[in-house]
Amino acid sequence: MNNLEFPTVTADEIRAIEARAHELRAEAMASFLRSLGRGVASLPGKLAALISRPRHA
């Protein structure tokens, strides 16, 4: 039951896989930075809302 067969991959296929991986990493990093920017941009509004809330007894 140790019959493992690995597909042969050419150098061009490896380069294509690496290029796609690079694209996916770049997209993930861009998405992370966008969400981080949105979070930082929303902080002043959240702090202002926290301070300006009416205080209840």
KOLZA-189468 format. One record per residue (C-alpha): x, y, z. Coordinates in steps of 0.001 Angstrom, whole numbers. Each point is the difference from the previous one (the first is absolute). Layout:
% KOLZA-189468
       x       y       z
       X       Y       Z
...
***
This chain:
% KOLZA-189468
       x       y       z
       0       0       0
    2999    2320    -336
    -728     827   -3609
     341    3777     -69
     339    1632   -3358
     775    3687    -214
    -847    1959   -3131
    2891    1386   -1970
       0    3785       9
    1910    2073   -2502
    1979    3121     822
   -2608    2141   -1768
   -2780   -1497    2136
    2012     677    3153
     512    3633   -1067
   -3741     327    -672
    -822   -1446    3432
    2474    2371    1662
   -1450    2983   -1883
   -3528    -924    1088
    1169    -420    3601
    1605    3448    -169
   -3277    1494   -1300
   -1979   -1652    2786
    2438    1240    2656
    -205    3531   -1418
   -3823    -103      28
     -45   -1268    3586
    2426    2699    1135
   -2020    2718   -1758
   -3196   -1247    1627
    1666     -48    3417
    1335    3532    -402
   -3398    1274   -1184
   -1768   -1483    3028
    2707    1343    2306
    -397    3457   -1558
   -3770    -119     420
     416    -966    3644
    2447    2815     682
   -2197    2499   -1871
   -3041    -963    2062
    1761     454    3352
    -535    3773     343
   -3738    -376    -613
    -256   -2817    2524
    1922    1980    2611
   -2142    3098    -606
   -3175   -2065     328
    1287   -1515    3225
     741    3406    1516
   -3176    1725   -1213
   -2450   -2642    1258
   -2375    1167    2707
     857   -1389    3376
   -2718   -1956    1795
    -299    -339    3716
***
